[in-house]
């Protein structure tokens, strides 16, 4: 998606937004995910967006060796929540790299609410 034309990127972003909206993660969930500078920042953003109840379910799936939709199990590591809190603080402060999507050069970095990591 990040390598296509600006029109392709806009169409893909709109489609992604519609898909993410179905999960009721908040008005800016898709923007947080799409404008994350790295894959790790995207996982940290998703970890915040899903909330404490869903985080507990994800960890339980791993503990039970059940199928899990997360890309890996780094969220089970000791200190993961502290790592996410530190990354979210940096992301909210604007201390991260620019978005990986070239469309940002064309349309600018969109406004969005701050991410909040609640336990």
N, C-alpha and C positions, 0 to 999 in steps of 0.2 A: 504494500500500500504506500509506503513512504517513497518508493521509486517511480511511481506513475506520474502522469501529467497532473497539473493543478486540478483540472476537472475530475480526473479519476480519484484524486485524493479527497476532494470535496464530496463526491458521491459516496465514497467508501466511509468517510466520517459520518455522513448523514445516516447511512445504513447501520453503522455501528451504534450510533446514538439511539436509534429506534430499538435495537436489540437490547442494549444495556438498560434502557428505560423500563423494560418489562420486569427487571429485578428490583425495582423500587429502591435503588441505592442513593437517591438524591438527584437533584437537578443537574449537578455538575459532575456526576460520576464519569460519564463518557469523556468529558474534557480532561479530567484528572488522569484518566488512563491513557488517552491519546497523546497528551502533551508531556508525559513523563519522559525524562531525558534518557533513561536506561531501562533495561528489563527489570533490574532490581528495584528501581524507584517505582516502576509500574506494579510490581508485586507488593511493595510496601503500601502504595496507595490503595490497592485492592484490599489489603489486609485491614486497613482503616475503614474502608467503605462498607465492608460486610458486617461489621459490628461484632461485639463480644460473643454473642450466642452462636453465630456462624463460625467464628474462629474456634470455639470449643468443639463444635461438630466436626470441623476439618481435622483437628488434632485427634479426635476419637476415631475417625475413619482410619487414620494412619496407625493408631494403636491397635485397632482391630484387624489391620492388614486388609482393609476393604478398599475398593476403588476410590481414588481421590482425584478431583479435577485440577488440583494445583500442579504447577509444573515440576515441583520437587518438594522435598519435605524439610526444607531449611527452617520453616516456621516451628518445627518441633525442637530445634536446637535451644539449649539454655541461652538466655540473653537475647533471643529473637525479638521479643516485645520491646526491650530497651533499644535494640538496633533500629526498629521501626520508629519508635518515638524520636530518636535522634535524626533519622532521615526525614521524617515529616516536619520536624522543626526547621531543618535546612531547606526543605522544599517550600514551606510556608514563608520563609524569610527570603526566598528567591536566590538561595545560595547553590543552586544546582545548574547543570548545563542546560542549554536550550533544548527544546524539543527535537527529537530526531526527524520530524517530518518537515520537509522542505516547504510545505504550504505555509508554515509560520512566517517565512520570509515574505510571502505574498499578502497574507491576511492579518498578520500580527499575532501576538500571544493573546488568547482570549481571557477575559476576566472570569474569575471563578471564586467560589467560597474557599475558605481555608479547610484543609483536611484536619480531622479531629480524631485522635486515638483515644477511645474510651475503654476502660477495662471492665 
